[in-house]
Amino acid sequence: ASPATDSNATGIEAEFQLYLNQLAADLATVESVKATAAELTKLAQLPLQALRCIHRSCDTNSISKAIDEARAALQPSIDLLAKLGQQMPAGTYYKYHQLWREPVQQLCMAVTFISFLESDRLLSLEDAASQLGMAGDSDGGGGSTLHLDLEDYLFGLLLLASELARLSVNAVTAGRPDLPRRVADFARHLEAGFRLLNFKNDALRRRYDGLKYDMRKIEEVLYDVTVRKLE
Amino acid sequence: MESKRLIFTLHRVAGASDEERLAVLTEVSQRLDKLIASKLLPISSELTGQDPWEYRRAYSPGLQELIEAMTFLEFLSTGRLLSLSGGVRDRLPSGLLVSQFDYLLGVCDLSGELMRLALNAAAKADFDTPERVLAFLQKLLGCCETVPDRGPDWFPKDFAGKLETMRQSVEKVETVCYQQCLRCIEESNIQLPVVTH
């Protein structure tokens, strides 16, 4: 074989060796991110579990108790999110995003739910992010820090809408006929806000399509309560 | 198959009098014992000495159906959830592998049956049963939601789907109790017409 062919062959090997090394490093990061994400998925359920007790007993005391428990249950998730941020090299936020979207959406739902229960207020993205120890969407800085993605925040709000629709029904059964109006007022503003948005044809849009069913349920419960003068 | 028939029989309890209830529950319990003896005991003896996980897939669906029937019976008798270690495994031949997944999936299916029970009871003006079912189901759903819905290969793939079905069942029972509540309020507010001359 001529010297020219030999050096070409070695060139290709060296090239591929480079790829293999990079791939191995990348896979190692993916594995560690996946492991943290799995842990986060487990932990993210806990605040929701605490909050969902409200469906059974929603007098003022039970609600405060649920909120306190949920807040306490949020802390481990917040700590884990910080750890997650450190595991991903700078500038790779969106590369691994899909691995941990779901628990972040559920945590978003938890904090916005608490905000509604406490003060009927819609928690802004910035506030939600800061409560979870993340940066807000706008200071992403090119996607280098762990920040709360706008779409995940919106998804969390849609999850909240479904939960509130369910709460409306159970509130009446549990003796709180005043709650459906609070839910309805909040939900109407939420829906109005969502109507301003232009969606692309993705998972968020499909989830948004479900909002009208939640709204219908909320309005029906409010009607039932009003027409019987239960408030 | 027989498990399905047992479940069907148990549904007759809705709206039945106390003696009828007791009779049905006893009958089902006996048929359950017979079923276990006739079908599961042979399986368990066939499998002695084998790795239990190897053949699990063959009898898993039937086992889940059976667990559904057993837990249904337990709920109707005592209002409690039949546990895996104490209740289910005790009643089944010891050589038979009853994994947590079979139990979990059986329990998920139970929620569907309880939903049907509640709906039928409400239709027969039994307002007590739907409330008890609701309390039970909400607790059950809360616990099932903490189980990760995804896992390694041998983790049941249909768990996520069954969980969603359970949520819908719970919502249906919630709606029934809600409507009951409204009706009760209405009835207590109805003024009897006053006849004046």
Interface residues (C-beta under 8 A of the other chain):
Chain A: A38 T41 K42 Q45 L46 L48 Q49 R52 C53 H55 R56 R166 V169 N170 V172 T173 V221 D224 R228 L230
Chain B: L134 A135 Q138 G142 E145 T146 P148 E171 E174 T175 C177 Y178 Q180 C181 L182 I185 E186 N189
